[in-house]
Amino acid sequence: MSAPRSRLALYLDLIRWNRPAGWLLLLWPTLSALWIAADGFPGWHLLVVFTAGTILMRSAGCCINDVADREFDRHVKRTAARPVTSGELPVKEALGLGAVLALAAFGLVLTTNAPTILLSFPALAIALVYPYAKRVVAMPQAVLGVAFSFGIPMAFSAVLGGAEWSLSAVGAAVPWQAWALLLANLFWVLAYDTEYAMVDRDDDLRIGIRTSAITLGRFDVAGVMAFYAIHLVAWGALSHSLGLDRLSWLGLVAAGLQAGWHYTMIRTRSREGCFRAFRVNHWLGFAVFMGTVLATA
């Protein structure tokens, strides 16, 4: 029998510290928005705030998600050994850690401006709602898409916002293109999280969880590829409307080639192929980010 793990080891496992792909999926579109809003390098302060804040909020989200899903996760081989699910970590302790991480992220937000602080509240609310969406929504990945994309309007408000505490100030700091970029990024989340859901489809069907992979059925692969296409075309059109030059398309082309590679991994619907496709998705976001950096240099 193996020795009990230390509290630190359990905490690091809970927040998926050894799997950075999760927070990178949130980071790249957020940084892309930050570069677009600032028309180049946004400065070290905002770079640190949004990078550290992304890592902290993703970690807090893992705590909430594992508590919400602990009864489901014990029936799925891939998730049965998670600290809360296995009983190694009490629910209250996991929620306490999540609260501390979320408060640390909020502390970073407080160093920005009024519109960004106001936007942090709906961002938190959506993050709290998502773990329960799979119980009632046919495609809960859409809710996740909003949660994972909310850093985009917050990035714009952090760059363009002022000191006024009002909804009109938020509207002035966040142009319509920022909200449209959120919607475009939502389709990328739908693509990679459907790949993720394809891994656990059999288990999810058995325990009654709703996912996009189940909802799409035999059109799952086609749906994933359509989501990629919508994301890249919409992001490209919006980048152009925001004044980015043609260099941004280099990143989009590289991302499109990666989407084609993903098709080769998921077309047979094997668990291994779908999980690998999900795990390498952050490189697609990185390609779009690098195109944005080149276009704003």
C-alpha positions in Angstrom: 0.0 0.0 0.0 1.4 3.4 -1.0 2.2 6.0 1.6 -0.3 8.9 2.0 0.6 12.0 -0.1 1.6 15.3 1.5 -0.9 18.2 1.6 1.3 20.1 -0.9 1.2 17.1 -3.3 -2.5 16.9 -3.0 -3.0 20.6 -3.6 -0.7 20.6 -6.7 -2.6 17.6 -8.1 -5.9 19.3 -7.4 -5.0 22.4 -9.4 -3.4 20.3 -12.2 0.0 21.9 -11.7 1.7 19.2 -13.8 -0.6 19.9 -16.7 -0.1 23.5 -17.8 -1.9 23.0 -21.1 -5.1 23.9 -19.2 -4.1 27.4 -18.3 -2.3 28.0 -21.6 -5.7 27.5 -23.3 -7.0 30.5 -21.4 -3.7 32.5 -21.6 -3.1 32.8 -25.3 -6.4 34.4 -26.3 -6.3 36.7 -23.3 -2.8 37.9 -24.2 -3.8 38.2 -27.9 -6.6 40.6 -26.8 -4.1 42.4 -24.6 -1.7 43.0 -27.5 -4.6 44.1 -29.8 -6.0 46.5 -27.3 -2.6 48.1 -26.6 -1.6 47.9 -30.2 1.6 46.2 -29.2 3.3 45.3 -25.9 0.9 46.2 -23.1 3.6 46.8 -20.4 4.9 44.5 -17.7 2.2 45.3 -15.2 -0.7 44.1 -17.3 1.3 41.2 -18.7 2.0 39.9 -15.1 -1.6 40.6 -13.9 -3.2 38.7 -16.7 -0.7 35.8 -16.8 -0.7 35.3 -13.1 -4.5 35.9 -12.9 -5.1 33.3 -15.6 -3.1 30.7 -13.8 -4.8 31.5 -10.4 -8.3 31.4 -11.8 -7.8 28.3 -13.7 -6.5 26.6 -10.6 -9.5 27.9 -8.6 -11.8 26.6 -11.3 -10.2 23.1 -10.9 -11.0 23.1 -7.2 -14.6 24.1 -7.8 -15.0 21.6 -10.7 -13.6 18.7 -8.8 -15.9 19.3 -5.8 -19.0 19.7 -8.1 -18.1 16.5 -10.1 -16.8 14.3 -7.3 -19.8 11.9 -7.5 -19.5 11.6 -11.3 -15.7 11.4 -11.4 -15.5 8.3 -9.3 -17.2 6.4 -12.2 -14.7 7.6 -14.8 -11.3 5.8 -14.9 -9.4 8.9 -15.9 -10.7 11.0 -13.0 -11.3 8.5 -10.2 -8.0 9.2 -8.6 -8.4 13.0 -8.2 -7.8 14.1 -4.6 -11.4 15.1 -3.8 -13.0 12.2 -5.7 -10.7 9.7 -3.9 -11.4 11.2 -0.5 -7.8 12.2 0.1 -8.8 15.8 0.3 -11.9 17.0 2.1 -14.5 19.1 0.2 -14.2 22.1 2.6 -10.4 22.1 2.2 -10.6 22.0 -1.6 -13.2 24.9 -1.6 -11.0 26.8 0.8 -8.0 26.5 -1.5 -10.2 27.6 -4.4 -11.4 30.6 -2.5 -7.8 31.7 -1.6 -6.7 31.4 -5.2 -9.7 33.3 -6.5 -9.1 36.1 -3.9 -5.4 36.3 -5.0 -6.6 36.7 -8.6 -9.0 39.4 -7.5 -6.2 41.1 -5.7 -4.4 41.4 -9.0 -7.5 42.8 -10.7 -7.7 45.5 -8.1 -4.4 46.9 -9.5 -6.0 47.6 -12.8 -9.0 50.0 -13.2 -12.7 50.3 -12.4 -14.2 48.7 -15.5 -12.0 45.7 -15.2 -12.9 45.2 -11.6 -16.6 45.4 -12.5 -16.1 42.8 -15.2 -14.4 40.4 -12.8 -17.7 39.8 -11.0 -19.6 38.3 -14.0 -16.4 36.4 -14.9 -16.4 34.8 -11.5 -20.1 34.0 -11.7 -19.8 32.2 -15.0 -16.8 30.2 -13.7 -18.9 29.1 -10.7 -21.9 28.1 -12.9 -20.0 26.0 -15.4 -19.4 22.9 -13.3 -23.2 22.5 -12.9 -24.1 23.3 -16.5 -23.5 19.8 -17.7 -26.4 18.6 -15.6 -28.9 20.8 -17.5 -27.4 22.1 -20.8 -27.0 19.9 -23.9 -23.7 21.5 -24.8 -22.1 22.8 -21.5 -18.9 23.4 -23.5 -20.6 26.7 -24.6 -20.8 27.8 -21.0 -17.2 26.9 -20.6 -16.4 28.9 -23.7 -17.8 32.0 -22.2 -15.9 31.4 -18.9 -12.6 30.7 -20.8 -13.0 33.7 -23.0 -13.9 36.4 -20.5 -10.3 37.4 -20.2 -10.7 39.0 -23.7 -13.1 41.9 -22.7 -11.2 42.3 -19.4 -7.9 42.7 -21.3 -9.5 45.5 -23.4 -10.9 47.2 -20.4 -7.6 47.0 -18.5 -5.9 48.8 -21.4 -8.7 51.3 -22.5 -10.7 51.8 -19.3 -10.6 54.7 -16.9 -11.6 55.4 -13.3 -15.4 55.7 -13.6 -17.5 53.0 -11.8 -20.4 52.5 -14.2 -21.7 50.2 -16.9 -21.3 53.0 -19.4 -17.6 53.1 -18.6 -17.4 49.4 -19.2 -19.1 49.9 -22.6 -16.7 52.7 -23.5 -13.6 50.6 -22.6 -14.8 47.4 -24.4 -15.6 47.8 -28.1 -18.0 45.5 -29.8 -15.1 43.7 -31.5 -13.9 42.6 -28.1 -17.2 40.9 -27.4 -17.2 39.4 -30.9 -13.7 38.1 -30.2 -15.1 36.4 -27.1 -17.7 34.7 -29.3 -15.1 33.7 -31.8 -12.9 32.2 -29.1 -15.9 30.4 -27.7 -15.9 28.2 -30.9 -12.3 27.3 -30.3 -13.3 26.2 -26.8 -16.1 24.2 -28.3 -13.6 22.5 -30.6 -11.1 21.4 -28.1 -13.5 20.6 -25.3 -15.5 18.4 -27.6 -12.3 16.5 -28.3 -11.9 16.2 -24.6 -15.5 15.0 -24.2 -15.0 12.4 -26.9 -12.5 10.8 -24.6 -15.1 10.1 -21.9 -18.2 9.7 -24.0 -18.9 6.1 -23.0 -18.5 6.9 -19.3 -20.6 10.1 -19.6 -23.4 8.2 -21.3 -23.4 5.6 -18.6 -23.6 8.2 -15.7 -25.9 10.6 -17.4 -23.7 13.7 -18.0 -24.5 15.9 -21.0 -21.6 16.9 -23.3 -21.2 18.3 -26.8 -19.7 15.0 -28.0 -22.9 13.2 -27.0 -25.2 15.9 -28.4 -23.4 15.9 -31.8 -23.4 12.1 -32.0 -22.0 10.8 -35.3 -21.4 14.4 -36.4 -18.8 15.0 -33.6 -15.8 15.1 -35.8 -17.5 17.3 -38.4 -18.7 19.6 -35.6 -15.1 19.9 -34.2 -13.7 20.9 -37.6 -16.6 23.4 -38.2 -15.9 24.9 -34.8 -12.2 25.4 -35.7 -13.2 26.9 -39.0 -15.6 29.4 -37.5 -13.1 30.4 -34.8 -10.3 31.1 -37.2 -12.3 32.9 -39.9 -14.1 35.0 -37.3 -10.9 35.8 -35.4 -9.2 36.8 -38.7 -12.1 39.1 -39.8 -12.2 40.8 -36.4 -8.5 41.2 -36.2 -8.6 42.9 -39.6 -11.5 45.2 -38.5 -9.3 46.2 -35.5 -6.5 47.3 -37.7 -4.1 44.3 -37.6 -2.0 43.9 -40.8 -1.6 40.8 -42.9 1.1 39.4 -40.7 -1.6 38.3 -38.3 -2.8 35.8 -41.0 0.5 34.0 -40.6 -0.6 32.8 -37.2 -4.0 32.0 -38.4 -2.7 29.9 -41.3 -0.4 28.0 -38.8 -3.4 27.5 -36.6 -5.4 26.2 -39.5 -2.7 23.7 -40.4 -2.8 22.5 -36.8 -6.6 22.1 -37.0 -6.1 19.9 -40.1 -3.6 17.8 -38.0 -6.2 17.4 -35.3 -8.6 15.9 -37.8 -6.1 13.1 -38.4 -6.0 12.5 -34.6 -9.8 12.5 -34.0 -11.3 11.0 -37.1 -11.2 7.4 -35.7 -12.6 8.6 -32.4 -10.0 6.7 -30.4 -9.6 7.8 -26.8 -5.8 8.2 -27.2 -6.1 10.3 -30.4 -8.9 12.6 -29.0 -7.0 13.1 -25.7 -3.8 13.9 -27.6 -5.6 16.4 -29.8 -7.0 18.1 -26.7 -3.6 18.2 -25.0 -1.8 19.9 -27.9 -4.5 22.5 -28.5 -2.6 25.3 -26.7 -0.2 25.4 -29.7 -3.0 26.5 -31.9 -3.7 29.4 -29.5 0.0 30.2 -29.4 0.1 30.4 -33.2 -2.7 32.9 -33.2 -1.0 34.9 -30.4 2.3 35.0 -32.3 0.6 36.3 -35.4 -1.0 39.0 -33.3 2.4 40.0 -31.8 3.9 40.2 -35.3 1.1 42.3 -36.6 1.4 44.8 -33.7 5.1 45.0 -33.5 
